C-alpha cells in the first residue's frame, strides 16, 4: 500500500493507493455488477461496482477496462488493467481503491488480500 487517506478532499473517507506493476490485472474484491465506467484526465479509466448490502467499490487509474456496465463479476475477476496517469504525475503505477456502503466509507483494507 503506497498511501491511505482517512480524509480526502475535505471529507471523511478511506482510500488506498496500492502500487503494482503497470499492466497488472485489477480484480473485484466482491461479487457484484458494473454500475459505472468513465475516463477522465485526472483519474484515467474508472470502474465502479455495485455489490450486495449497499456496497460499492471504486477502482481508478486504469489504462484499460475489461468489463462494461451491467456485466456481472465474481470476487477475484479481472475487471481492468492498471495504468499510470501522467496528469497526476504518478511516479509508479498504482490503483486508487475505495469501498462504500450506503454512502458511508468503509476501510477497504479489510476486504483485500495481498
TAHUMO-V912296 format. One record per backbone hydrogen bond with DSSP energy under -0.5 kcal/mol. CO is the residue of the C=O (numbers start at 1). NH is the residue of the N-H. E is the energy in kcal/mol with one decimal. If there is no record, write none. Layout:
BEGIN
<<CO | NH | E> <CO | NH | E>>
END
This chain:
BEGIN
<<3 | 17 | -2.6> <5 | 15 | -0.8> <6 | 13 | -1.7> <8 | 11 | -1.3> <11 | 8 | -2.6> <15 | 5 | -1.7> <16 | 18 | -0.6> <16 | 97 | -2.8> <17 | 2 | -3.1> <17 | 3 | -1.2> <17 | 19 | -0.6> <18 | 95 | -2.7> <21 | 24 | -1.9> <24 | 82 | -3.1> <26 | 79 | -3.4> <26 | 80 | -1.3> <28 | 76 | -3.0> <32 | 73 | -3.2> <33 | 35 | -0.5> <33 | 50 | -3.1> <34 | 70 | -2.9> <36 | 48 | -2.7> <38 | 46 | -3.3> <40 | 44 | -2.5> <43 | 61 | -2.4> <44 | 40 | -1.5> <45 | 62 | -1.7> <46 | 38 | -1.7> <47 | 59 | -2.1> <48 | 35 | -2.6> <48 | 36 | -1.6> <49 | 57 | -1.9> <50 | 33 | -2.1> <51 | 54 | -0.5> <52 | 55 | -1.2> <54 | 102 | -2.7> <55 | 51 | -3.4> <56 | 100 | -3.0> <57 | 49 | -2.5> <58 | 98 | -2.0> <59 | 47 | -2.0> <60 | 96 | -1.6> <61 | 83 | -2.3> <62 | 45 | -2.3> <64 | 81 | -2.9> <68 | 71 | -2.3> <71 | 34 | -2.5> <73 | 32 | -2.7> <74 | 77 | -2.2> <77 | 28 | -2.4> <79 | 66 | -2.9> <79 | 67 | -1.0> <80 | 26 | -2.9> <81 | 63 | -2.7> <81 | 64 | -1.3> <82 | 23 | -2.6> <83 | 94 | -0.6> <84 | 86 | -0.8> <85 | 88 | -1.3> <85 | 90 | -1.2> <86 | 89 | -1.5> <93 | 20 | -1.5> <95 | 18 | -2.4> <95 | 97 | -0.6> <96 | 60 | -2.5> <97 | 16 | -2.5> <98 | 58 | -2.6> <99 | 106 | -3.2> <100 | 56 | -2.5> <101 | 104 | -1.8> <104 | 101 | -2.7> <106 | 99 | -0.5> <106 | 108 | -1.0> <107 | 110 | -1.6> <108 | 111 | -1.9> <109 | 112 | -0.6>>
END
